[in-house]
Amino acid sequence: GGGGGGGGGSAADALLPEVYQVLLRLAEACGAYRSLGKAAARAAEREVLGALDQVVPLVEALRRGARTRGSPSSAGADDEAWTDARDAALCVLYAVIGVLERGDPRIRAALLRLEDLAQPRSAAEGRLTDLVVEDFRGLPAHLRVNAITSCLQLLLLGFGDGGGARGLGSHDDVVCGRGAVGIAGQRDPFLPICRACFQLSRDAKLDNVFVSGSRAMLSEAGGGGGANSPGHPENLENEPENAREGGPRGLRRKKSVNGVPPVSTLLSLLRAAAPSEKKAGKGSRRSRPRGGGEAQPLAPPAPLTLEALIYATGVLKNVSASLRARARLTRCGAVPILCNVMARTHALARESPEGSGSDRRACAQQLIQVTATLRNLCSSRSVCETMAALGTPRQLCGLFATFGKQRKTTELLLHAARCLGKLSCCEAARADINRSVGSSSSSEGAAALLRILDCRKRPRGMGLVTREVLADEVAQLYPAAAFEGRGPEKKNMESSILSLILRVSYTLGNLTSSNEANRLAFGHRHDGIPVLSLLITILADLYLPLQGASSRDTATTLRASDKGGGRHGGRGRDRKGAKDDYSDSDSDSDEDTLAWHRSGASASASSSRDADDAKDEKVKRPEGKEEAGGGGGGDDAAGAKAAANSP
């Protein structure tokens, strides 16, 4: 056989035919799925999932046998056998996922190598090369998610080994899917898989599949099936909890391929791309000491590229819009992994030259995905405390110093400001930020938050917030049509400078609410008084002329317009379709925040409102709002009392 000479090839000789049969069953079930009826399709679905469960353990057993051989000759043959099995498995999985690169000669060569090694006993068993000729059409999305998980696990088996006949250390021989060459011009086998995974993660109905895997939703009690059945993965989120855990409906909760849910596999990919630095001490539990030195720049091992990491992190961002997914990600250790990736990506961005360099742009995109995911995860106080222990709040402040001068990075700064807005309500996170207030210069640390709001020209300001930019956004928010009896036009304020000002000001308010040292540092040392005075003056010049409109008609129109937009829980998600690329899981969306401002402008323009009504609205409006209240999360009673009695 193809296992090698001597007695050392017996294990490979026994496992290779089994791998071949599993892949053959997988290809046959996928190929026949579309033409089958409902009952037969359900059986084929179980066949596909059963084969996916066996592929990774079998290939891993081959690899384990190759690494433990004593004889160098047999070790080399077994090593070649397991890489041949892995490459053939990747080809079949590419067809299941829909990224099979038919023009690549490596695809057919990999399938033929496995057929020669496995030596099928009869022609009746079928030929794998005859079945895997194109992508399998019509497969459910949850099957493709499970195939992506298996594919990533196979690639991670040989990732970073460096020792092997054709391991991922010599990436020229790796079988890649369609679209494996990205913007960096490198051939990355992870790229097409992560891109396909990102496209699937945009569907909110698949969140439960990403968290638990599609096998978690299959019923052991038999019965029909199909996409409309109650136990189907896409409909399980509406099931009662007792039915999910094996209640009257007979559903049993099983994990995904090899006991690992898809999100855990993605986290393993991020961990492999950005391994934590060596611990400072033997008993230390942190990847680096609290408040320690700079993180090492991100350097993903070849053939993995930063573009693939962007898509992988984007999957976590999309999935983390779900409450259940956030809990699972937290239990899987996503917070320290993401914080480490953010720190190392930020270090790489600081080393990259400013301008149109691809590394700096790619770093900004990666940081957008990471900060958006952390923004979703840091709704929990325990997560905020974990991030504070890792020094993440100061890292977020550092993003403003690095990217504050670039207009195209407003989206990144807005995600970072949302994270800081939530973290500033946590005492441990505020303490971490406070360490950078007194020692940093006016352009670093927490002082960079104040400098972002500086409308003066460079070098005093960063040039991001200017009178011209604010005038353009106010004109978009308050078009002339709004004051002529028609409702205001809907604008995409995802990268709004006004939203950035709102959230940065909220964070600064929490930092200075009951901290005298911070008040003195921001007010005097970092020029906070002239910066904020100028900002208030510019905003007043832009908003006050709006008082000339008809206040009563404008208030009625804007209130009716604000009631018309549904938010699906503030996450921008559509259960009947795809979710937005940058879903918002804040308790308040940009549209609601801006609607609050519009209502406030109309209220100030209405001179007929009596004092009691105005006082009642002032008390009711902040309820449930993230931006409401400038207090530092209840630092002391005196500060809260002073805020309550302030005009």
N, C-alpha and C positions, 0 to 999 in steps of 0.2 A: 504494500500500500504506500500512500504518500506520507506516512508518519515518520519514516526514517528507518535506519538499520538497527539491528540488535533488538534487545528486549525493551529498550527505552521507548519505542514507538507504539507499544501496545495500547497505552491510554489514549493517544491521539487516534489510533485506528478504531477504537471503540466509540469515541465521541464524535468524530467527523461525520459518520453516516447519520448519527442522531441529529446533528445540527442541520444536515442536508434535508432530512425528512421534516423537521420542524419548519424550515424555510419553504419547503415545497407545499406543506399544508397551509401555511400562511398565504402564499401566492395563489393557490387554488381557491381558498375561501374568499379572498379579496376579489379575484377575477370573476367569481360566480355571484357575488353579493347583489349586484345591480339587477340581475335577471331573475332573482328568486322572489317568491311570495313572502308575505309577512312572517309566517311561522318559520319557513326555511331561512329567511334572512336573519331571524333571531338566533337560530342555531349557527349560522355562519358567523354571526357577530361573536358568539361565545368561542367559536373555533379560532377566530382572529385573536381575541384577547388571550386565549390559552396559549397560542403560539408565541405571542409577544411576551408572555410571562416566562417562557422557557428559553428564549434566545439568549438573553444576557447571562443567566447562570451557566448555560452550556459553554459559551465563549469564554466566560471568566474561568471556568474549570480548565479549559484548554490552556489558557494563559498561565494559570497557577501551576499546571503540570510542566509547562515549558520553563518556568522560572525555578523549579525545584529539581530539575534533572542534574544528575551528577556527571554524566558523560558529556563532554563538549560537543561531540558529533550529534548525539541524540538531542541535546538541548537546542542546537541550531535548527534541526529539522522540526522539532516541536514548536519552536518559536515561529518558524515559517508557517506551520500548519494553523496556529491560532490566528495569525494575522490574515491568512487566506480566508479563514472562516469569518473573521470580523468584516473583511472587505465585502464578501458575498452577502452577509447579513445587512450591511449598510446599503447595498444596491437594492435589495428587496424593500427595505424600509423607506428608501428614497421614493420608490414607486408608490408605496402606501401614502406617504406624506404628500406627494405630488411634485417633487423636485428632481425627478430622475433626468439626468443629462444623457439623452439618448445618443448624442454624437460623440461622447467620450469613449474611446476604445478600451479604457480601463474597466468599464462596466461589464462588457461581455467577457473580457479576459478574467475578471475576478470570479464570475459565475462559473466559467469553464474550469478554472483551477479547483474550485470546491467540488465540482462534479467528478473530476479526475481523481481527486483525493478520496472522495466518499465511495466511488465505484458502485453505483446503484445496480442491484442484482438483475433487474429486468427492465425492458423498455416500458412496461405497463406502469411503472412507478412515475413516469413523466420526466420531462427535462426542465430544469429550472430556467435555462436560457430561453426556452420556448414560451414560458409564461411571463417572464419579466422583460417585456419589450417596450412598454410604455407605462405611463401613470395609470393607476387604478382609479376609475371614475365612479362617482356616486357614493363614496364611502362617507358615513357620518363623521361629523367634526370630532366627536369625542374619541373615535378610533384613531384619527390622525394625531390627536394630542398624546394618546398613549404610545403611538409609534414614535413620536418626537422624543418622548422620555427614554424609550429604549435606544434610540439613535444616539442621544447625548451620552447615555451611560456607556455605550460601546466606544464612543470616541474618547471618553474620559478614562477608559481602562488603560489605554496606552499613552495617555497625555503626559508629556514631560518625563517619560522613562529615559529616553536617550539611548537605551541599550536594547536592541532588538533588530532583527533582520530588516523589517519594514514597519517599525513602530512609528508613532507620530513624531518621534525625534527627527526622522528623515521624511519630511512632509511632502517631498516630491512624488512619492509613491502612494499617497493616501487617495482613496477613491472619494471624489467630491460630487456634490449634487449641483443642480443647475443654479447658476448665479453665485458660484463660489468665489469669483474674483470681484472684490469690492473696490472702493475708491482708492485704497492703498496700493492696488495692483498686485496684491498677493493672493495666492490660492489658499483659501481658508475653508476647511470642511465644516466648521461650525456655523459659518455665515448663512448658508441657505436654510439650515435647520432653525436657527434663531429667528430669521426673518419670517419663515412660515409660522413659527410659534407666536410671534408678535401679531401677525394678521389674525390668527385664531383668537388671541386673547382680547381682541377688540369687541368680541361678542360677549355681552354680560351674562348670557345664559350658560356659558361654559365655565364660569368661575368655580363652580363646585367640582368640575372635572379637574381643573388645575390644582385644586386644594387636596382632593382625595383620590383622584384617578378614576377612570371610567369603570373599573371593576368594582368600585365601591357601590355602584348603583345597580348591578345585575341581581336579579332575583333568583334564589336557589329553589324557589317553589314552583318554577316552571311558569306556564301561561304564555299569553301572546306577547307582543312587544311592538316595537316601532317607535318613531320619534314622538308620537302623540300619547304613548302609554304613560300612566302615572309614575312608574318606576324608572322611566328613561332618564339618563343623566341630565338632560337639559331641563327636565321638569321636577327634579328631586327637591329643589330649593323650596317649592310650595308644599312639600309633603310634611305631615306631622312628624315631630321628632321621634315619637315612639315607633312610627313606621320605619324610619330610617335605621333605627338601632335593632331591628329584628322583632317588631311588634306583630300585630295581627296580619300584616301584609306579607310577612315572611321575608322581608329584605334583610340582608346581612351586610354589614359594613366591612368591606375588604379594601385593602390598600392597593396602590397601583403596582406597576411592574416591579417585581423583586422587592415589594414592601416599601417602595419609595414614591411619594407623590411627586408630580411634575415640578412643583415649586421648590422642593428640596433638591432636585437635580439641577435646576437653574442656580440655586444658591451654591451648590458644589462647583459649578462652572465658575462663578464669580470668585469663590475661595481659591480655586486653582489658578485663576488669572492674577489675583492679587493676594498672595499668601500673607498672613499676619507676620509682623516682624517677631524676632525671637524675644521671648519673655525676658524681662530684666532680671527677675529672680526665680528661684526654683519654685517658690510657693505663689508667685504672682499669677493672677487670673486674667490680667489685661494684656493685650497685644503690645502695649507700650506704656510706660509709666504715665500717670496722670500729669498733664502739663509738661510732658517730656518734649524731646526735640522734634525736628521736622520729620514728617513721614517720607519714606523713599518714593521716588516717582514711579508711577505705574508703568510696568514693562511686561505685558502679557507674553508668555513663552510662545514661540513659533509652533504651529502655524496660526494660532489664535490671534485675531486682530481686534483693535478697539471697536471697529464697526459692529462686529458680532456681539460684543459686550453691551453696546448701546441697545441692540434689539433685545437681548436677554434681560437687561434691567427694565426695558420698556414693558416687558411682559409682567414683571413684578409690580410695576406701577399701575398697569391696567387692572390686574387682579386685586390689588390692595384696596381698590375702591369698595370692595365687599367687606362687611363687618366680620363675617366668619373667616374670610381669607386673611384678614389682618391678625386675627387671633392665631391662626395656623402659622403664619409667617413669623410671628413673634416667638412661638414655641420652637420653631426650627432654627432660631438664632439669626434671623435676618438682620436685626438691628446692628450688632457689631460688624457683620460682614459688610453691610452697606456703608457704615461709617468709615470702615477701613478703605473701601473702594473710593469713597468721596475724598478722603484725605490724600490718598496716593494719586488720584486723578488731578486734584488741585495742585499737588506738587509738580506733576508733569506739565500742567498748564503754565505754571510760573516759570518753568525752564524754557518753554517754547516761546519763540519771538512773537511780538505783537504784529498784527497785520492779517494777511489772508492765508497764513500757514494752515495746512490741513490738520496738523496735530492739535493746534489750539482750538480750531473749530470743532474737531471731534471731541476734545475734552469738554468743551462747553455743552455739547449735546449729551454726553454721558452724565455730566453733572446735572443737567435738567431732569433726566430720568431718575437719578438717585435722589435728588432733593424732593422731587414730586412724590416718590415712594415714601421717603422719610416723613414728609408732610402728612401722608395718610396714616402712617404708623404711630406718630407721636401724639395721637389723641389720648393715649393712656398715660397716666402719671408715672407708672413704673417704667414705661419706655422712655419718658422724658428724663427720669433719673439715670437710666442706663446711658443715654446719650450724653448726659452731663458728666458721668464718670469717665467717658471716653474722650472728653474735650471737644465734642461735636459743636456745641454752641459757638465756641470761638472760631472753629473752622468755618461755620456759616458766616460769621462776621467777616472772616478773611476773604470770602468770595466777593464781597462788595468792594474791597480794596483792589482785587485782581481784575474784576470784570466791570467795575463801575463806570469806566470811561468808554465803554462800547455800547452803542445804541441797540445793536442786534442781540444783546444778551439780557434784555429787559425781562424776558420770560424766566431765565435762570434766577435773576435777582428777586423776581416776584415769588417764585417757589421758596427761595431761601428766606424771604421776609415772612412768608406764611409759617414756615417752620419756627422761626424765631418768635413770631407772635404767640404760638402755642407754648414754646419752651419758656418764654418770659413769664408765664403764669406758674412755673415750677420754681420753687426756692433754690433747689440744687443747681438748676440751669442758670438762674440769675446770678448765683454766686460764681459760676464758671465764667460768665460774661464779665462780671465785675472785675475779675482779675486783669482784664485787658483795658479797662477804662482808664485807670490811673497811670499805667506804664506805657501805653501805646502813644504813638504820635498821632497827628490829626488825620493821617491817611491810612492807619492800620487799626486792626482790632475793632472794638465797638465804636470807636470814633469815626470809622468809615461809614457807619449808618447815618451819622449826622452830616457828614460831608456829601453824601448822596443827595441830601435835601438842599444843598447850597446852590442857589440859582446864579451865583456870580460866575464870571468867566474863569477859565483856567489861568493860573494854577490854583486859585482859591477853591473853585468848585470843580466837580468832575465833568461837567458839561452834559450830564444826562438829563437833569431837570432844569429847563430854561423857560423863560417867559413865552417864547415862540411855541415850544412843545405843549405847554399848558394851554395856550390859547387855541391850538388846533384841537386838543382833546375836548375842551369845553365846547367848542363849536360843534363837535360831533355829538356830544351828549345833549346839548340844548339847541337843536336846529331851529330855524325860523318857523318851520312847519308846526312845531310843538306849540307855539304860541299863537297859531292861527286856527286853533280848534282841532287840529289833527294830532294824532299821537306821535311821539318821537320814534325815529327809526331805530331798529335794533342794531347795535354795534358790537363787534367782537372785541371785548375789553380784556382778553386773556393776557395781553402784554401792556396793559394800561399803566402809564406813568402815575395817574391819579390813584389807582389801586396800590401801586408801590408806595406812594407817599402815605397813604392811609395806614398801611400795615407797618411801615417803618416807624411812623409817628406813634402808633400803638405800642410797639416794643420799647421805644424811648420813654414813653409815658410810664410803662411798668418799671423800667429801670430807675427812674427818677422819682417815683411816687413817694417812697418813704426812705430814700437813701440820700442823705445830705451830701456825702462825698461825691456821689454821681452827679447830683445837681450842680455842685461847684465845678466838677471836671467838665461836664458838657456845657455849662453856661459860660464859664470864663476861659478855662484852658483851651477848649476846642472851639471857641467862638460861636457857641450855640445861640446867644442872644441876637446878634445881627443876622445869622442864617435864618432862624425861624421868623424873625420880624420881617425880613424881606419876603419870605415865602408867604406869610399871611397877607402882606400888602399886595403881592401879585395876585393871589387868589381872590382877594376882595375886589380888586380892580376888574377881574374877569367875571365874578358872580354878581356884584351889586347892580350892574346895568340891566340885569334880567328882571329887576323889580318893576320896570315900566310895563310889563305884560299884564294881561288880565289875570289876576291872581286866582279868582274863583274858577274860571274856565280851565286854567292851566292845572290847578290842583285836581279837579275832577278828571281831566283827560289823563294825567299821569297816573292817578290812582287806578283808573280802569285799565291802563296799559300794563301796570305792574302786576295786576291780578291775572293777566292772561298768560303769563309764562310759567309753565310747570318745570320743577327742578328735579323731580325723582329723588328726593332726599338730599339735594345739594351736591350730587355726584355727577350730574350731567349725563346720566346713563339712560338708555332706552332698552327696556326689556324685550321689545319686539324687533330690535335692529342692532346695529353696531354701536359701540360706545365711541365717544370722541377720543382723539389721540391723547388729549391732555384733560382727563376727567378731573373734576373738582370735588373733593370729598370734604371740604370745609363745611362748617355749620352754616356758613353764609357764602353764597356765590358772589361773583363780581356784579351780576345783574342786580341782586338784592342790595348790595352795598351802594351801588350807584343809584338805585331807586330810592334808597334812604336819603341820599344827598339831594335828589330831585325833590322829594317831599319836604326836606328841610328848607330848600330854597323857596318853595312855594309857600311854606308856612311863614318864613321871614318876610315874604312879600305881602302877606295878608295882614293888613293893619287892623282889620275888624275883629280878629280873634281876641277874646278876653284873656286875662291873665290866668284864670283858673284852668281853662282848657289847655293853655300853653304849658302850665306847670304839670298837669296830668300827663300830657304827651311826653314831656321830658322824662318823667319817671317811668313810663311804660316802654318807650322806644328801645332802651338798651337791652331789654330782656331777651335772652337767647342769642344775642349778637356777640360775635367774637371781638369786635372792635369796641364794644360798649365798655365804658369805665376805664379810667386811666390808672386804676390801682394796680399794685404789684402782686395781685393774688392774695390780698389780705395779709400784708406784712405786719401791720400793727393797727390797733383800733384808732389811734389818733389820726393816722393818715386817712382812714376810711371816713371818720367823722368830719375831718376837714373837707374831704371831697364831697360829702353829702351836703355840707353847709355852703359850699362855694357857689357863686352865682352862675 
